[in-house]
């Protein structure tokens, strides 16, 4: 099963709860052509084998999010069986692309089938919130506007979009970004987006990208202080021919550029890969996760 990269097309921080969790407003979509791959088969215990270009430095011990997701599902429903997982890591870690979240979501979906639990997608998404704010939307697999701490998910039908994704090889710790300077947390950056304007923007890709340009990623200033390289990444993307918008995804350090046409994105990715051969680069369509299954 493919576990596609998640892209935050914008990310506003609208508040902070008393327990420290930040309230967000974000449109999350999925890269149809950039994903990890996960397979599973029955076993007496829970095991994980890691492969792929991005597996280096990752651990297959009990703290890996794949195994944490499996234990959560097993413990929640009294499952005594195990499973062996083969995870091919194609997505960079610590990138703001939700690779770990997508992997965890894939685990819940695959084990729901393997263990014959017959749980609804809604129930799996509720359970997934304990694993991270991005996991519920990854379970649902639809482009969506996500609010609250990740539990409020409103599916959206996006216009046709194409993107170049890139990661410079420098990871950013999500907790460090959200804690902000002096550990005070990221302050609210905006009110929730206006529903009427969003609906009008969804009519076609040009309107939508123009509307997205009026939004922002509230985590970018802090991420730039932690990893200044992000500024260079954004500059390179902005200079690609046909680029309509360049922005950081999630807490960074991966960034994306949006294009009107797939051929422009493909050529942009080829150009960037030659210019920056040590960076991870991918051209992709943007939309729903289930388009790749």
C-alpha positions, 0 to 999 in steps of 0.5 A: 500500500502506498503512503503518500506525502502530505502537503500543507497548502497553507497552515494558519495557527488560530489559537492555543488550548490550555493543554498547550496544543495549537489550534490550526486551520490548514488545507492538506492534500496528498502527493499522488506520485511521491509516497512510501510503500508498506506491506504487511503479513501475519506474524506472531509478534509485531516486527518492522523491516526498513528499506529504501533510499530514505531509511538510513538513520531510522530505527525499527525499534518499538518507538517507530510510528509504524509499530506504535500504530500497530500496538495502539490498534491491537491494545484498543481492540484486544488483538492478540495477533501480530504482523510483520511490516516491510516499509520502503522509505522513499519520503524524507523524514523530518520534512513536514511531508507527513511521511511518518503520519502516512505510514501510521495511517497505512498501518491502521488501514492494513491491519483493520483488513488483516485482523478482520476488525471491520472498523469504519474509516471514521473510527480509525481516524478517531483512533489515529489522533493519538498518534499525531495531528496529521494521521487522521486526515491521512487515514481518510485519504482525501484532500481536506480543510483540517481545523482544531488540533487535527480532528476536524476534517472537511473533505474538499474537491481541489482543482487540478494542481501540480507540484515540485516537492523538495527537501534539502537533507536538513530535517527540522524538529516539529516540536522545536518549531511549535514551541517557538522562541523561548518555548513560548509556542507559535502565536496565533497568526490569523483568523480561520479562512473565510468559507465563502472566499475558499469556495469561490477559489476552488472553481479552477486552479488559477483562482485557487493558487491566487487565493492560496498566495494570500494565505501563509504557513505560520510556522515558516519564520520559526523554521527559518531560524532553526534551518536557514537553508529553507530560505534558499530552498524557497528561493530556488523554487520561486525561480523555476519557470512557471512557478505560481507559488512556493511555500514550506509544507508543515513544520519544514524543511520540505517546500513545494512549488505549484504549477498550472500544468504537469509538464511544467512541474516535470521540467521544473523538477528535472531542472532543480535536480540537476541544479541541486543534485543532493536535494530530494526532488519529486514532481507530482500531481496533488489531490487525494491519497486514494488516487494512488491505490 
